[in-house]
Each structure stands twice: as C-alpha cells, then as structure tokens.
C-alpha cells in the first residue's frame, strides 16, 4: 500500500512540469487571402500579434460579431484600411 502511494506521488511530481509547460499562446499560424464585404462589416475589433514570445508571424487578429477570429496580414492595404475604419468607429 505504501509503495502505491509513493508511486502515485512520484507520478504526479513528474507530470506537473509537463502540464505547466503545455500552455500555448493563442497565435495565428497563417493569413486569410481576403475577406468578403459582408464579413468586413461584421468585424468588431482587432488586436495586433507581434512576433515576440511564442508567435512566429506578425498578424492582425480580427474579431467578428459571431466571436469568430480571423488572422490577416498587417502589410496588406485592405487590412490597414479596415483597422483605420475600426479605430474611427471606436
């Protein structure tokens, strides 16, 4: 019985660091090529993803009314225009 308890505690001690390191950031991995006008009208807000930390690409994460997120290339003109429009509305 003591061996089983010791084994269980040892198992928990070994699993703890792997669970702590398993938290991944919410990063964009690729961009959309474009968006329809109807989807652009449903964009509520955006956030800018930098390449620091665990994210590999710079991106603009667009949040739609349906709580869906879309990743866009920050260097595209339509993305910059959409960001300006959202900034003016807010």
N, C-alpha and C positions, 0 to 999 in steps of 0.2 A: 504494500500500500504506500509506504514512504517513497519507494522508487517511482511509482506512478506520479505522485505529486511533484517530486523533484524533476522528473522528465517533463511534466506539463509546464512547470515554471521555466525551465530551460528553453522549452519550445517558444513560449511567449516572449522571453527575453531576446531570442533570435529573430522573431518576427517583427518586433517593434521597430527597429531601424528601417526595415524594408517598407513598412507601411508609412512611416514618416517621410521617406524619400519619394513615395509614389504620388505626391501631389503635383500635378502638371498644371501649367498655366493654360488659360483659355486663349490659344493662339490661332491665327489664320495660317493655313498651310498653302493656300492658293487663292487667286483672284477670280472674280467673275469677269467674263469678257465684256458684258454690257448689261443694261437693265432697260426694261420697257418703261414707257412713260407712266403707266399706271402703277408700277412698283415704285418709281421715283417719288410719286405723290404720296405714297404710304410711308416714306421714311420719316421717323420721328426725331431721331437723334443719331449722333455718331461719336466714336472715340478713335483716337489715333493710336495705332500699335507701333511701338518702337522696336528696333532690333536688339535692344538690351535684354538681359535676362534669358529666358528660355525660348523667345520667339525669334525665328530665323529671317523673316521678311518684314519690311515696313508695309503697313496696310492701314486702310480706313475701314473700321467696322461699323457698318450702317445698321441701325436698329429699326425694324419696321413696326407698324401698328400691331401686327399679329405676334409680337415678341420674337420674331424670327430675326436672325442676324445674317448679314451678307458682307463678305470681305471684298474690298475693291482696291485697285492700285492707286496710291495717292498721287502719282505723277500723271494720271490721265486727266484731260481737261474737263470731262463730264463729271468726274468725282470732285474736282476743285469747285466747279460751279455749284454742285449740289451742297457742298459744305458751306459755301457762302450763302446760299439760299436758306439753309437751316439756321445759320448764325443770325441772319437778318430777321427771321421769324421769332427767334428766341430773344 
